[in-house]
């Protein structure tokens, strides 16, 4: 009697344990399945330190937002590309290379990259300096537009070039040099010496203003006071690749 009772209890315990284990296994499997409607990561950084993007018919605006939220990089100047769809995938060694790849895909040639230390923080697309705008019916940048753009003569754009620096001026204190290009002043894209003069006049003498200069294809940011900068400038026409 005792032996039969022991065997029955043993069977019950084994059955309960097996049932519990099976239930746990099924629950674990259910947890491993993504929730309905959950999207795979669009872009980010993998464990190995490589950066990736996997976009199929994705709104460009979403990519810009996710680059900001996932990587902390703010991209501005893409207002004219609203509604564009992106089909683009790849992996890169750095976030800088990834952003450059996306901009190349869009046909954008000229842009400023700003860094906080060694980390890419901001990208500003220079609107007046041109990019491929041809798109297919779905809003994607079309290959035909890219080929047509590549076949065109080299396009030249207006830049403001520093010819000289006035002694004792802000420009001298900031170590500006002949050959520099003033591309942004107080957030305004500078395309002529007349525009630069007009923007300088808008800033009160007691105010401060940010200015971005290109030198040897590298951007330099300065903060200066309102009033005369202290540079002699000229408007020149050049391919964007000679400045950016």
For each residue, the residues with C-beta under 8 A, 3 or more apart:
1: 4 5
2: 5 6
3: 6 7
4: 1 7 8
5: 1 2 8 9
6: 2 3 9 10
7: 3 4 10 11
8: 4 5 11 12
9: 5 6 12 13
10: 6 7 13 14
11: 7 8 14 15
12: 8 9 15 16
13: 9 10 16 17
14: 10 11 17 18
15: 11 12 18 19
16: 12 13 19 20
17: 13 14 20 21
18: 14 15 21 22
19: 15 16 22 23
20: 16 17 23 24
21: 17 18 24 25
22: 18 19 25 26
23: 19 20 26 27
24: 20 21 27 28
25: 21 22 28 29
26: 22 23 29 30
27: 23 24 30 31
28: 24 25 31 32
29: 25 26 32 33
30: 26 27 33
31: 27 28
32: 28 29
33: 29 30
34: 38
35: 38
36:
37:
38: 34 35
39: 42
40: 54
41: 44 54
42: 39 53 54 55 58 62 63 66
43: 51 52 53 54 55 63 66 67 70 71 98
44: 41 51 52 70 71
45: 49 50 51 52 70 71 95
46: 49 50 51 52 91
47:
48:
49: 45 46 93
50: 45 46 91 92 93
51: 43 44 45 46 71 91 92 93 94 95 97 98
52: 43 44 45 46 89 90 91 92 98
53: 42 43 63 88 89 90 98 101 102
54: 40 41 42 43 89
55: 42 43 58 63 86 87 88 89
56: 87 89
57: 85 86 87 138 140
58: 42 55 62 63 85 86 87
59: 62 63 83 84 85 86
60: 63 64 78 81 82 83 84 85 86 106
61: 64 65 82
62: 42 58 59 65 66
63: 42 43 53 55 58 59 60 66 67 86 102
64: 60 61 67 68 75 78
65: 61 62 68 69
66: 42 43 62 63 69 70
67: 43 63 64 70 71 73 75 99
68: 64 65 71 72 73 74 75
69: 65 66
70: 43 44 45 66 67
71: 43 44 45 51 67 68 95 120
72: 68 119 121
73: 67 68 95 99 120 121 122 123
74: 68 121 122 123
75: 64 67 68 78 99 122 123 124 125
76: 122 123 124 125
77: 111 124 125 126 127
78: 60 64 75 81 125
79: 82 127
80: 127 133
81: 60 78 84 106
82: 60 61 79
83: 59 60 139
84: 59 60 81 106 135 139 140 141
85: 57 58 59 60 138 139 140
86: 55 57 58 59 60 63 102 105 106 140
87: 55 56 57 58 140
88: 53 55 101 102 105
89: 52 53 54 55 56
90: 52 53 98 101
91: 46 50 51 52
92: 50 51 52 95 97 98 101
93: 49 50 51 97
94: 51 97 98
95: 45 51 71 73 92 98 99 120
96: 99 100 113 120
97: 51 92 93 94 100 101
98: 43 51 52 53 90 92 94 95 101 102
99: 67 73 75 95 96 102 103 113 120 123
100: 96 97 103 104
101: 53 88 90 92 97 98 104 105
102: 53 63 86 88 98 99 105 106
103: 99 100 106 108 111 123 125
104: 100 101 107 108
105: 86 88 101 102 141
106: 60 81 84 86 102 103 131 132 141
107: 104 131 132 133 141 145 146 149
108: 103 104 111 125 131 132
109: 129 130 131 240 241 244
110: 125 126 129 130 131 157 240 243 244
111: 77 103 108 123 124 125 126 244
112: 122 123 124 126 183 184 212 214 219 244
113: 96 99 120 122 123 219
114: 120 121 122 123 124 219 221
115: 118 119 120 121
116: 119 121
117:
118: 115
119: 72 115 116
120: 71 73 95 96 99 113 114 115 123
121: 72 73 74 114 115 116
122: 73 74 75 76 112 113 114
123: 73 74 75 76 99 103 111 112 113 114 120
124: 75 76 77 111 112 114 184
125: 75 76 77 78 103 108 110 111 131
126: 77 110 111 112 129 183 189 240 244
127: 77 79 80 189
128: 157 158 189 191
129: 109 110 126 157 240 244
130: 109 110 155 157 240
131: 106 107 108 109 110 125
132: 106 107 108 141 145 146 149
133: 80 107 145
134: 141 142 144 145 146 148 149
135: 84 138 139 140 141 142 145
136: 139 140 142
137:
138: 57 85 135
139: 83 84 85 135 136
140: 57 84 85 86 87 135 136
141: 84 105 106 107 132 134 135 145 146
142: 134 135 136 145 146
143: 146 147
144: 134 147 148
145: 107 132 133 134 135 141 142 148 149
146: 107 132 134 141 142 143 149 150
147: 143 144 150 151
148: 134 144 145 151 152
149: 107 132 134 145 146 152
150: 146 147
151: 147 148
152: 148 149 155
153:
154: 239
155: 130 152 239 240
156: 237 238 239
157: 110 128 129 130 191 237 238 239 240
158: 128 191 192 235 236 237
159: 181 183 191 235 236 237 238 243
160: 181 182 183 190 191 192 193 195 196 233 234 235 236
161: 179 180 181 233 234 235 236
162: 165 171 176 177 178 179 180 181 182 213 231 232 233
163: 178 231 232 233 234
164: 178 231 232
165: 162 169 171 172 176 177 178 230 231 232
166: 169 171 172 228 230 231 232
167: 172
168: 172 230
169: 165 166 172 173 228 229 230 231
170: 173 174 224 225 227 228 229 230
171: 162 165 166 174 176 229 230 231
172: 165 166 167 168 169 175 176 230
173: 169 170
174: 170 171 222 224
175: 172
176: 162 165 171 172 180 213 222 229 230 231
177: 162 165 180 215
178: 162 163 164 165
179: 161 162 215
180: 161 162 176 177 213 214 215 220
181: 159 160 161 162 213 214 215 243
182: 160 162 185 190 196 211 212 213 231 233
183: 112 126 159 160 189 190 212 213 214 219 243
184: 112 124 187 188 189 190 210 211 212
185: 182 188 190 196 199 200 209 210 211 212
186: 199 202 203 209 210 211
187: 184 210
188: 184 185 195 199
189: 126 127 128 183 184
190: 160 182 183 184 185 195 196 199
191: 128 157 158 159 160 195 235
192: 158 160 195 196 235
193: 160 196 197 233 234 235
194: 197 198 235
195: 160 188 190 191 192 198 199
196: 160 182 185 190 192 193 199 200 233
197: 193 194 200 201
198: 194 195 201 202
199: 185 186 188 190 195 196 202 203
200: 185 196 197 203 226 227 228 229
201: 197 198
202: 186 198 199
203: 186 199 200 207 209 226 227
204: 207 226
205: 225 226 227
206: 225 226
207: 203 204 225 226
208: 223 224 225 226
209: 185 186 203 223 224 225 226
210: 184 185 186 187 221 222 223
211: 182 184 185 186 221 222 223 224 229
212: 112 182 183 184 185 219 220 221 222
213: 162 176 180 181 182 183 219 220 222
214: 112 180 181 183 217 218 219 220 243 244
215: 177 179 180 181 218 220
216:
217: 214 243 244
218: 214 215
219: 112 113 114 183 212 213 214
220: 180 212 213 214 215
221: 114 210 211 212
222: 174 176 210 211 212 213
223: 208 209 210 211
224: 170 174 208 209 211 229
225: 170 205 206 207 208 209
226: 200 203 204 205 206 207 208 209
227: 170 200 203 205
228: 166 169 170 200
229: 169 170 171 176 200 211 224
230: 165 166 168 169 170 171 172 176
231: 162 163 164 165 166 169 171 176 182
232: 162 163 164 165 166
233: 160 161 162 163 182 193 196
234: 160 161 163 193
235: 158 159 160 161 191 192 193 194
236: 158 159 160 161
237: 156 157 158 159
238: 156 157 159 242 243
239: 154 155 156 157 242
240: 109 110 126 129 130 155 157 243 244
241: 109 244
242: 238 239
243: 110 159 181 183 214 217 238 240
244: 109 110 111 112 126 129 214 217 240 241
